[in-house]
Amino acid sequence: GPSAAAMLAETGCGAVMVGRGAQGNPWVFPQIRHYLATGEVLPPPTAKERYEQMLSHFEALLAYKGEYIGVREMRSHASWYTHGLYGSAAMREKINRAKSADEFRFIVGDMLEKAR
């Protein structure tokens, strides 16, 4: 949002690169668009929204890469999605041991039920 607008204003560039800021934070793109259009900062996603998006991302990854690779690749994504959330360290420890898609879904589903 504001940092993208500042970069555009200071440099006169036609675009900004988000890069690693998007890892686990797909909301960064609509947040930037909204800020540039309105000057208003959108609130960050709730824990519930993060877990829901993580599960959606997981299902897409499974469809693209299969269960074995998808479960293992999602471990790093899960770390980014949940950074700073209450109870996420223990959840990430469980996810890092998950061997199946059902196990991953169960772990994240449990956190989703507790989230607001």
C-alpha positions, 0 to 999 in steps of 0.5 A: 500500500503506502510503500508501493505508492511512495516508490511510484511517486519518488521514482516515477516508475510504472510498476513496483516489484513485490517479490518475497513480500507476497510469500504467504501474503497473497492479500498484498496485491489487492491491498496495494490496488486498493490503496492506490485507488483510494488512499485507504489501508485495508485491514490485514487478513484475519487468522481465519482468512489466512487458514482458509487461503492456506487450505485453498493454496494447498488444494491447488498445490496438490492438484498441480504437484500431487500429494507427496510433493504438495504436502512437503512443499506446503510446509514452507508456505504454511510457515509464511501464512501463519507467521505471528499467529497464536499457536502457529509454532506448535501447528507448524511443528505438526505440519512439518511431520505431516505425511498425507494431505488428510493429515495436513487438512486435519491440522489446519482444520483444527486451527481454523476451528479455533480462529476468528 
